Amino acid sequence: MGDAAAEPSTAKKKRFSVTGKHNLPEHCSGVRLKYECSFPGCRSTFVNSHALRIHVQNIHQGIKHECPVCGKKYSQANNLYMHIKKAHGEFVAEAFSAKSKSSKNVL
């Protein structure tokens, strides 16, 4: 009854957006790129080990994830899953997801 906590908030969350090439260096100035690619001649650096691993798999090892239905290739397994879900249906995507999870457990 007139309790401010019970009423929904109308305040919007403020989002930060980087627009234009001049704001990006300022925005990234506090980010430390501490993960470096160790392949000869590659000077790429990353914020986290996951991004470095994806880079190595895609660029240096040439690992691609191929759709078992149509043969399209994707650089990341999640992108393949989303493709299967959209192009071939939820049932196929769930079957693919279950199969890939069980094959990881075998190793």
C-alpha positions as CSV (number, residue, x, y, z in Angstrom):
1,M,0.0,0.0,0.0
2,G,2.1,2.8,-1.3
3,D,5.2,0.7,-0.4
4,A,8.0,1.7,-2.8
5,A,9.5,-1.7,-2.6
6,A,6.4,-3.4,-3.9
7,E,6.1,-1.1,-7.0
8,P,8.1,-2.0,-10.0
9,S,11.1,0.2,-10.7
10,T,10.8,2.5,-13.8
11,A,14.5,3.2,-13.8
12,K,16.4,1.9,-16.8
13,K,19.8,0.4,-16.6
14,K,22.4,2.5,-18.3
15,R,24.4,0.7,-21.0
16,F,27.8,1.8,-22.0
17,S,28.4,1.7,-25.7
18,V,31.6,2.3,-27.6
19,T,30.8,4.3,-30.7
20,G,33.5,5.4,-33.1
21,K,37.2,4.4,-33.3
22,H,38.2,7.2,-30.9
23,N,36.4,5.8,-27.8
24,L,37.6,2.2,-28.1
25,P,41.2,2.8,-27.0
26,E,39.9,4.8,-24.0
27,H,37.4,2.0,-23.2
28,C,40.1,-0.7,-23.4
29,S,42.8,1.1,-21.6
30,G,42.1,-0.7,-18.4
31,V,42.0,-4.2,-20.0
32,R,45.2,-6.2,-19.7
33,L,45.8,-8.6,-22.5
34,K,47.8,-11.2,-20.6
35,Y,47.4,-14.3,-22.8
36,E,49.7,-14.3,-25.7
37,C,49.8,-16.7,-28.7
38,S,53.0,-18.7,-28.7
39,F,53.0,-19.6,-32.3
40,P,56.0,-18.2,-34.2
41,G,55.2,-15.0,-35.9
42,C,51.9,-14.6,-34.2
43,R,51.5,-11.5,-32.0
44,S,47.9,-12.0,-31.0
45,T,47.0,-11.3,-27.3
46,F,43.8,-12.1,-25.4
47,V,42.0,-11.2,-22.2
48,N,41.3,-14.8,-21.2
49,S,42.6,-18.3,-21.9
50,H,39.3,-19.4,-23.6
51,A,39.7,-16.7,-26.3
52,L,43.4,-17.8,-26.8
53,R,42.3,-21.5,-27.1
54,I,39.7,-20.6,-29.7
55,H,42.2,-18.5,-31.7
56,V,44.8,-21.4,-31.7
57,Q,42.2,-24.0,-32.8
58,N,40.8,-21.8,-35.6
59,I,43.8,-20.0,-36.9
60,H,46.8,-22.3,-36.3
61,Q,45.3,-25.8,-36.0
62,G,42.5,-25.3,-38.6
63,I,39.9,-27.0,-36.4
64,K,36.4,-26.6,-37.8
65,H,33.1,-28.1,-36.5
66,E,31.1,-29.6,-39.4
67,C,27.4,-29.9,-39.5
68,P,26.5,-33.6,-39.8
69,V,23.4,-32.8,-41.8
70,C,24.5,-30.3,-44.5
71,G,28.3,-30.1,-44.1
72,K,28.6,-26.4,-43.3
73,K,31.7,-25.7,-41.2
74,Y,31.9,-23.4,-38.1
75,S,34.8,-22.2,-36.1
76,Q,33.1,-22.7,-32.7
77,A,31.0,-25.6,-31.5
78,N,28.3,-23.3,-30.2
79,N,27.9,-21.6,-33.6
80,L,27.4,-25.1,-35.1
81,Y,24.8,-26.0,-32.5
82,M,22.9,-22.7,-33.2
83,H,23.0,-23.5,-36.9
84,I,21.7,-27.0,-36.4
85,K,18.9,-25.7,-34.1
86,K,17.8,-23.0,-36.6
87,A,18.4,-24.8,-39.9
88,H,17.5,-28.4,-39.0
89,G,15.2,-28.1,-35.9
90,E,15.3,-28.4,-32.2
91,F,15.1,-32.2,-32.2
92,V,18.2,-32.6,-34.3
93,A,20.0,-30.0,-32.2
94,E,19.2,-31.8,-29.0
95,A,20.3,-35.2,-30.5
96,F,23.6,-33.6,-31.7
97,S,24.2,-32.0,-28.3
98,A,23.6,-35.3,-26.4
99,K,25.9,-37.1,-28.8
100,S,28.7,-34.6,-28.5
101,K,28.5,-34.6,-24.7
102,S,28.6,-38.4,-24.5
103,S,31.7,-38.5,-26.8
104,K,33.5,-36.0,-24.6
105,N,32.9,-38.3,-21.6
106,V,34.5,-41.3,-23.4
107,L,37.9,-39.7,-23.8
